[in-house]
Amino acid sequence: MSLKTIPSKREDFERLTGFEYIKSRLNPKTHMGQKYFKHIQPLNYERILEHFDDTAFVVRLIEREDKLIADIEHDLECILDVPRTIEKITNNEILDEIELFELKNFVLVAQEIRNKTQQVFSNHERFSLPDLEAVIDLLDPEHLRLPTFYIYDVYDERLSQIRKKKREILQLQKKNAKDDNLKESESIEDVVLQLTEQERSVENEVLERLSKKLWEFVALLAEAIQKIRYLDIIIAKAKLAIELELSKPILYSKTHELQNIQITGMFNPQLKDELAKRGKTYQPVDVTIKRGVTVIVGANMSGKSVVLRTVALIQYMALLGFFVPAKRAELPFLELIALVTEDFQRPLSGLSSFASEVTLIDSAYRYSQNTSALILIDEPARTTNPYEGTAIVNALVECFEKTKNFVVIVTHFDDVECNTRFRVKGLKEDALKNIQSVNDINDIQEFMDYQLIPDDGKTVPKEAIRVMDLLGVSKDIVSQALKLLDRHHKEHR
């Protein structure tokens, strides 16, 4: 699948959505697994479902067999990176002793993982490692099963004769050195040099024969690498799911035209973690996004931007085969995720923030004409005057509605017309009855209700003015703001 993102640079998109934090919490044990997550790419629909099912299986396995998984992870840490060696075997290149040493280590550990997983993974072909005993016998003809490699005498009978003769001559050399027989020692050195050259020549022949013989096992070795990599990836995903309390999403195929994205108990993992460190509790929210445009309104600090980013994160994680931060999520299989938010603006980009914003929105709109998409726009036209800004947002609602994609627009403009509107519930008035003031902005978060509730567009928002009052702003300013707000509402009814 070719998933497009806006911003188009994946690192920018992952930073905005918070996927960088998710990656930082992953702990793959092999170099192959680390490389996979560093350059992670979206999967096709069938592969996503495989990742979901296998992650769920390993989650259950960890709950029952945590010691076994810990042992497997220890073995995975010992896996050496040998794909380049397998490539050389495939290309009929001759391996050197270091490469054979690394390959022997790999097959010994791979066989140990196979032995440990054979019973519990017996019905899971994607985890079932091939039997590498024949490769081990080839690289360990003396059956010592030690993680070392040596060109053993049994590989060629000439080696035994040459090495025996070398040992005898070297012993004679030591004796002559003790007897100060310099001339005889020099003569012996010449013989040793000749024997060493013969030994090296035979060893090169052995290396060539071994490399050619290994070609017979190249398919098995490639399969072992692929399955060890996959096992490492899925264990990392399963452990992440347990640690962050993620759940398996329901992902509908393109042939199933899902009408609503439904997310229950949605939370932002990074923000939840930060709040927990401060001894505070995160409030999960439920989100419904219908085909067409959904508008979300609410005061500043009411969590609207967090909702957008977390929805984008959940959709992105699902398309990468991850469990997601929600109790339940029903999601579509999409080709575009766009997240347009102020944080993307770069002060030296050469464009004003408004120009950068509308350029991204326009890209999303053009793609959405013939692409299945989730488009999330945070406070469009925020830097323009209210009249022009309202006109722009209303234009976006009308145009994006025709695409029949999933579009969410967060705005603070009052006169935005949209069939589907939600607002953040806002300040908990019951909890504020006996509160006259608060010490700082962080205290206000304690009194916010982040639930999204249907909005008819008739409610007069007063959260910002209430916050000013709680923070001890001059009563003159607060009361005048309330008067002007009420007057504006009456004039525009």
Secondary structure, DSSP 8 states (H G I E B T S, - for coil): ---EEESSSHHHHHHHHTHHHHHHH----SHHHHHHHHT-----HHHHHHHHHHHHHHHHHHHH-HHHHHHHHHHHHT----HHHHHHHHTT----HHHHHHHHHHHHHHHHHHHHHTTTTTT-GGG-----HHHHHHH-TT----S-----GGG-HHHHHHHHHHHHHHHHHHHHHHTT-HHHHHHHHHHHHHHHHHHHHHHHHHHHHHHHHHGGGHHHHHHHHHHHHHHHHHHHHHHHHHHHT-B--EEE-TTS---EEEEEEE--HHHHHHHHHTT-----EEEEEESEEEEEE--TTSSHHHHHHHHHHHHHHHHTT--BSSSEEEEE--SEEEEE-GGG--TTSSS-HHHHHHHHHHHHHHHHTSS-EEEEEESTTTTS-HHHHHHHHHHHHHHHHTTTSEEEEE---S----SEEEEEEEE-HHHHTT----SSHHHHHTTEEEEEEE--S-S---HHHHHHHHTT--HHHHHHHHHHHHHHHHHT-
